[in-house]
Amino acid sequence: MKLIDSNKRTNAATNFTESAPFLRNHRAILIHRPVSAGLYELKSFGSHIAVKCFCGATFSGTHQLEFVNEPNEDEVVCNACEQRAIMRGMPSSEEIVGRHVHTGKMVLKMICSHEGREGV
């Protein structure tokens, strides 16, 4: 699938112009939709990929990122990515995959160490 903002990563060694429509980060829970990506060569870090997603999240790394053609049936696509991709004229995840795709989001839950504990 064509990446919409493929020209925005000007300081990358290589800008990606196309990728699979979904990004799986093995250290995260949600599946994201990439909007731009590039390969970077840094002397101190080596080569790595950096990806910006429709929701605004950015990821970089060497091994934990995987571009995939479709999420597994039990995986959840980032709802913000989904809505923003559609607003920018991209097909929905369901249109890409041809079946129902779960969308969702992460919600912060504050858990203070002193609440509900006696003697702490």
SULVEN-V309565 format. One record per helix or strand of 2 or more residues. SS is the DSSP state (H for helix, E for strand). FROM is the first residue (numbers start at 1). LEN is the number of residues. If there is no record, write none. Layout:
SS;FROM;LEN
SS;FROM;LEN
This chain:
E;14;2
E;22;4
E;31;2
E;34;9
E;46;8
E;58;4
E;65;4
E;76;3
H;79;9
H;93;5
E;102;3
